[in-house]
Amino acid sequence: NPARPDGVWLSINARPLRDDGGALWGGVIVLSDITGRKRGEEALRAIDERLNLALRSSGVGTWSWLVPEDRLVWDNYVYPLFGLEPGARSQRLEDALDRLHPEDRERVRHEVAHALAVDAAYDAEYRVIWPDGTVRWLTSRGKVDRDAEGRAVRMAGACWDITARKRVESELARKAEELARSNAELEQFAYVASHDLQEPLRMVTSYVQLLARRYRGRLDADADDFIDFAVDGATRMQALINDLLAYSRVGSRGGPVAPTDSRAALENALANLTIAISEGEAVVRVGELPVVRADATQLTQLFQNLISNAIKFRGPDPPRIAVEARRRGPAWVFSVCDNGIGIDPRHVERIFLIFQRLHSRAEYPGTGIGLALCKRIVERHGGRIWVDSRPGRGSSFVFTLPAEEGSPHE
Ligand code: ADP
């Protein structure tokens, strides 16, 4: 047949025809073209082979459970997952459950029952105990087939080993817990240290100040200098400890995170900075500001730090500062831009670390806590903060805060 270069499959059916006496008088021969069916079978076989290959190389085993007669059938790839030699064994569901870790058995039993009862997909993770005592994690997923009346006839699915993933997961969870604990301890330490240092320091400061007042000019010139250094050092230490205390309070003693009008928070910050703004002849331009989920006091603190920096690190021109916000997905992106001295790109990470500064106290006063505090505040709210800047070209401090829940995206 020229239309079928690879030939046709025929099936031949022959039947004798006899008369009433049983004598043969003829026959019927039926020839049918079964090429289509044959091709279908070949294709199925090819799919089956590919599936087998895939299962073998991926370590996935398939199983099916005939529900009414409680017969669980595993393919050859399931056995090694349970540490067993492959072999056709007839087993009940309970036989397989017996191979599970005792702590997981009840849960898996329940999940199977759940899948049968509410027609949910079956999806379970459990430990199996091999005959040699090895414990492995498996995951198993399947679905239920039902008859016309909705009775569960069969549940079938696949399972595979997830021990490596489980190991990583539990290691990660352990690390996260450890980190949270050491963080809490550190925070507590910083708080206690700064809080308890304040009292003796107050005493030192007030007595050296008393010394300065009472004995200035009565001892020699050196003594006057020494007393000044002591007063200066004590005052600075007080400022540092206050900052440290403020820093350690961000996480542990913050107020509630609730819908907060960021415009009101900014206005509070500007009010606190009235003197600095007028002395510096700074102009602050404010765009439209949204309601965000934030701790109102901390949001004010955040704006106040950024704006006072913009004034402090001013360039030759009067400071011009712009505060804006735009929506990006579930967050608001705020920016505080200035026309100040700018920052060398090499230092844009370092400035957010505690007590890290780029200038001496003689050039610009400060302790180097402001931006570290900003970073902590933003991170406590689940946001990020960074800076875009060039020396001499001003800086843009940018941070994100979560939008109020339920407010529409732009
Ligand atoms: P402080 O202001 O006490 O020095 P910060 O943590 O607020 O501490 O800032 C750290 C450093 O980052 C500053 O010393 C300064 O070098 C730099 N910086 C911060 N804000 C600005 C700004 N708006 N323009 C230029 N430099 C800045």
Boltz pocket constraint, residues with backbone or C-beta under 6 A from the ligand:
constraints:
  - pocket:
      binder: B
      contacts: [[A, 305], [A, 306], [A, 309], [A, 310], [A, 311], [A, 313], [A, 338], [A, 340], [A, 341], [A, 342], [A, 343], [A, 351], [A, 352], [A, 353], [A, 356], [A, 357], [A, 358], [A, 359], [A, 364], [A, 365], [A, 366], [A, 367], [A, 368], [A, 369], [A, 370], [A, 371], [A, 372], [A, 395]]
      max_distance: 6.0
